């Protein structure tokens, strides 16, 4: 197996790194100040950066080339292994994923529409998303059931003649707070009598549809993640044409499986980029600050902690690249265990590295003068997003024990 990027991917990575250094990093502090002050010019900053990124050809870098005309037009044609290095670079910045039109949940929603959407759905929603004119949200998690088991889902999408009627409450609906969010993918129970993996459907819901109410935006560890937000959303007798169902009734779980494989590569490689940034800050702090007459690097086992962080980051990167290679060569069916492995390993690794960096920074590490507190919050939330650690460990163990004859 070969994890080295193709010449094409290497060129893209070099261009992304240069764009981060010359375009994004000089403006990121102003963006965060504007967000903190609820200044709408924050969107102007990202709009300018996105226009420059698109003009530079650094756009939709995540998008696979399926051979379809819409993919050929908008995709740079990178493999999962190729994109992994780019995703790591973008993880160093809180705004870079959006600047390159590669941020969640839009990436996953675009892949759903690319692989499963009808031509009408693609023209109405996929093209504007690919062009960066609108944003989207994904509504799956529910407050009243244990959403770690998606078969618990209580929200409904019932077909009535030529319509589908949606009812239920979703929360932690990422992206719903963005002022340009215009479409929601809503996953719900559509046929409780069908096979457990054919009971659910995904439905495209324009955000302004009557009956859709964003009741509140939820803080995550005290942060609201502006401008995207995580919403508590009520769907009250929302009526849409049956054509709003993606790929037809009963295919929600199938779509979800296809959506989450590449998405977890993206999440994990961005988290590795975040950990790299934290380690850099830790090392800079360790050599530039003194206590008790010594550099911090020479106190309290900090050299060993830095060494352990480097080992952990490099180990996690190799695990993710192996998973990306499996997805490229064998598809999701050949990478089920590995996709779950990275989802457990990488956020926990990132948390450890970020926590070490915060400790080296003392009180400053808890402040917003450095990106570490926000980075820790992001890594911690990733242990729950797209399935908690416990669910993924269950998948890994089930597949491992299957080799020894243990039935499900």
CORWOSUL-V41738 format. One record per pair of residues at least 24 apart in sequence whose C-alpha atoms are under 6 Angstrom apart, sorted by the first residue. I is the first residue (numbers start at 1). J is the second residue. If there is no record, write none. Layout:
i	j
I	J
I	J
This chain:
i	j
5	82
9	82
13	86
49	99
50	99
59	100
59	101
60	101
60	102
80	324
81	324
81	325
87	266
87	269
87	270
88	269
88	270
88	272
88	273
89	273
91	270
91	273
91	274
92	273
92	274
92	277
106	136
108	259
116	247
117	246
134	180
134	181
135	180
135	181
136	181
136	182
136	183
136	184
137	174
137	175
137	176
137	184
138	173
138	184
138	185
139	170
139	173
139	185
139	186
140	187
141	170
141	171
142	170
142	171
148	387
155	188
156	188
156	189
156	190
157	188
157	189
157	190
158	190
162	242
163	240
163	241
163	242
164	239
164	240
164	242
165	237
165	238
165	239
166	237
166	238
167	235
167	236
167	237
168	235
169	233
169	234
170	232
170	233
171	231
171	232
171	233
172	230
172	231
173	230
173	231
174	229
174	230
175	228
175	229
176	231
177	228
177	229
178	227
178	228
182	206
182	207
183	207
197	253
198	250
198	251
199	250
200	250
200	252
201	249
201	250
201	251
201	252
202	245
202	246
202	252
203	244
203	245
203	246
204	244
211	235
211	236
211	238
268	346
275	350
278	354
278	357
282	357
309	353
316	346
337	396
340	392
344	389
347	379
351	379
